[in-house]
């Protein structure tokens, strides 16, 4: 209810994962269509900004922020590998910015209610001399798919032909038509790649020079008109 807009049937999203996965709500996909990969940049809204008096100022924890979200819809057999792949995509963003980070596998007590496996990517912030979460990549298994009734139909597998007992050709095998498999629930995977506000903090703190100027990361210079240093 904290994200509902003026009592209307409209809500502010906490992350783009919500509308992206629900584009396939009540759908039955074919296995050949999977995995489906999405990326979106949206405003995100959170009610827990500055909780317990921590991070009440600055860009680390805010009520509204922009974030690039990575989403995958997969089969149950491939979700583990696709989760690892999605996590590497977020890691490559940090590596391109040449920011020091660490990858943390969360224990069950720290994982969100919907997830079955989660990695946090934590970037080094020299201002506070600590690592802070900048991306969280979760495999939610079929939890979300069950809630939105999102399924896929596995590819039909040909059955082993049985010998024809009435044949005079010494056990000639008769072909059987493949049975049409029943739909099963998809798996969904999501991750941040990255939270824009925290990324800006990480760049400013890690690239600031003693005179107060900030070196622009090489990968960002084409988007800054070739500027190398902000003074």
C-alpha positions in Angstrom: 0.0 0.0 0.0 2.9 2.4 0.5 3.4 2.6 -3.2 -0.2 3.1 -4.2 -1.0 6.4 -5.9 -3.7 8.5 -4.1 -5.8 5.4 -3.4 -6.2 4.7 -7.1 -5.6 1.3 -8.9 -2.1 2.5 -9.8 1.3 1.9 -8.1 4.8 3.3 -8.1 7.2 0.5 -9.0 10.0 -0.5 -6.6 11.9 -1.8 -9.6 11.4 -2.4 -13.3 11.3 -6.2 -12.6 7.6 -5.9 -11.7 6.2 -4.5 -15.0 8.7 -6.4 -17.2 7.8 -9.9 -15.9 4.1 -9.0 -15.9 4.1 -8.3 -19.6 3.8 -12.1 -19.9 1.2 -12.6 -17.2 -1.3 -15.4 -17.9 0.8 -16.5 -20.9 2.0 -19.9 -22.1 5.4 -19.5 -24.0 7.1 -22.1 -26.1 10.4 -23.5 -24.8 12.1 -22.4 -28.0 11.3 -18.7 -27.0 13.3 -19.0 -23.8 15.4 -17.5 -22.3 13.8 -14.0 -22.8 16.1 -11.2 -21.7 15.0 -7.6 -20.9 16.8 -4.5 -19.7 15.1 -1.3 -18.6 16.0 2.1 -17.1 13.2 3.4 -14.9 12.5 5.6 -11.8 12.2 3.4 -8.7 10.4 4.2 -5.5 11.2 2.9 -2.0 9.6 3.7 1.4 12.5 2.6 3.5 14.8 5.6 2.7 16.8 6.6 5.8 15.5 3.7 7.9 16.6 3.7 11.5 18.3 7.0 11.1 21.0 5.7 8.7 21.8 7.3 5.3 19.2 10.0 5.8 21.2 12.4 3.6 23.0 11.9 0.3 22.5 9.5 -2.6 23.0 6.1 -0.9 19.4 5.6 0.2 16.6 7.7 -1.3 12.9 7.5 -1.8 13.2 7.9 -5.5 16.1 6.9 -7.8 16.9 5.6 -11.3 18.0 2.1 -11.9 18.9 -0.1 -14.8 17.2 -3.5 -14.3 18.1 -6.8 -15.9 15.4 -9.5 -16.2 15.4 -13.0 -17.6 12.5 -15.5 -18.1 13.9 -19.0 -18.4 13.2 -22.7 -18.2 13.6 -24.5 -14.9 16.6 -26.4 -16.3 18.5 -23.3 -17.4 17.7 -20.8 -14.6 20.9 -21.6 -12.5 23.2 -20.9 -15.5 21.2 -17.9 -16.6 21.4 -16.5 -13.1 25.2 -16.7 -13.2 25.2 -15.1 -16.6 23.0 -12.2 -15.5 25.3 -11.6 -12.5 28.3 -11.4 -14.8 26.5 -8.7 -16.8 26.3 -6.5 -13.7 29.9 -7.3 -12.8 31.0 -6.1 -16.3 29.5 -2.7 -15.7 31.6 -2.3 -12.5 34.7 -3.6 -14.3 34.2 -1.2 -17.2 34.1 1.6 -14.7 37.2 0.1 -13.0 35.6 0.2 -9.6 36.7 -2.2 -6.9 33.9 -4.5 -5.8 33.2 -7.8 -4.2 30.6 -10.5 -5.0 28.7 -11.8 -2.0 26.5 -14.9 -1.9 23.7 -14.3 0.6 22.7 -16.8 3.2 19.1 -17.9 3.4 18.4 -15.5 6.3 19.4 -12.5 4.2 17.6 -13.5 1.0 14.3 -11.8 0.1 11.1 -13.8 0.6 10.6 -14.5 -3.2 14.2 -15.5 -4.0 15.9 -18.9 -3.8 19.5 -17.7 -4.6 21.0 -14.2 -4.5 24.3 -12.5 -5.1 25.0 -9.0 -3.9 27.7 -6.9 -5.7 29.2 -4.4 -3.2 31.3 -1.5 -4.4 34.1 0.1 -2.4 33.4 3.6 -1.1 36.6 5.2 0.3 34.6 8.1 1.9 33.0 5.7 4.4 35.8 3.1 4.1 33.3 0.2 3.5 31.7 -1.9 0.7 28.1 -1.0 -0.1 25.6 -2.9 -2.1 25.2 -1.5 -5.7 23.6 -4.5 -7.3 21.5 -7.5 -6.2 21.0 -10.4 -8.6 18.3 -13.0 -7.6 16.9 -16.2 -8.9 13.3 -16.4 -7.8 12.7 -19.9 -9.3 9.0 -20.3 -10.2 7.8 -18.2 -7.2 6.8 -15.1 -9.3 5.7 -17.2 -12.3 3.2 -19.0 -10.1 1.7 -15.7 -8.9 1.4 -14.4 -12.4 0.5 -17.7 -14.0 3.4 -17.6 -16.4 4.2 -20.9 -18.0 6.0 -22.5 -20.9 5.4 -25.7 -22.9 8.5 -28.0 -23.0 9.5 -29.2 -26.4 8.0 -32.6 -27.3 10.5 -35.5 -27.1 10.2 -38.4 -29.4 9.5 -41.7 -27.7 11.5 -44.8 -28.4 9.7 -46.7 -31.1 8.4 -50.1 -30.1 8.8 -53.3 -32.2 5.8 -54.2 -34.4 4.7 -57.7 -33.3 2.5 -58.2 -36.4 5.3 -57.4 -38.8 7.0 -60.2 -40.9 10.2 -58.3 -41.2 11.8 -59.4 -37.9 10.8 -56.8 -35.4 10.3 -53.7 -37.5 9.8 -50.7 -35.3 6.7 -48.6 -35.5 7.1 -44.9 -35.0 5.1 -43.2 -32.2 3.8 -39.7 -32.3 5.4 -37.5 -29.6 3.0 -36.5 -26.9 2.3 -32.8 -26.4 3.8 -31.9 -23.0 1.8 -30.0 -20.4 2.8 -26.4 -19.6 5.1 -25.9 -16.6 6.0 -22.7 -14.7 8.8 -20.5 -16.0 11.7 -19.3 -13.7 12.4 -15.6 -13.4 15.7 -13.9 -12.7 16.4 -10.2 -12.0 19.3 -8.0 -11.1 20.4 -4.4 -10.9 22.9 -3.2 -13.5 23.4 -0.6 -11.8 21.7 1.7 -9.3 22.5 5.1 -10.9 22.8 7.2 -7.7 25.1 4.8 -5.9 27.2 4.4 -9.0 27.6 8.2 -9.2 28.8 8.2 -5.5 31.3 5.4 -6.2 32.7 7.2 -9.3 33.0 10.5 -7.4 34.7 9.0 -4.4 37.0 6.7 -6.2 38.1 9.1 -8.9 38.4 12.3 -6.9 41.9 13.9 -6.9 43.6 15.7 -4.0 42.8 19.1 -5.5 39.1 18.2 -5.6 38.9 17.5 -9.3 37.4 14.2 -10.6 38.9 12.1 -13.3 36.2 10.8 -15.7 36.4 7.0 -16.1 37.7 6.2 -19.6 34.5 4.3 -20.5 32.4 7.3 -19.8 34.5 9.9 -21.8 32.7 9.4 -25.1 29.4 10.3 -23.4 31.1 13.4 -21.8 32.2 15.0 -25.0 35.8 13.7 -24.5 36.2 15.5 -21.1 38.9 13.7 -19.1 38.8 15.7 -15.8 35.9 17.6 -14.1 37.3 20.6 -12.3 
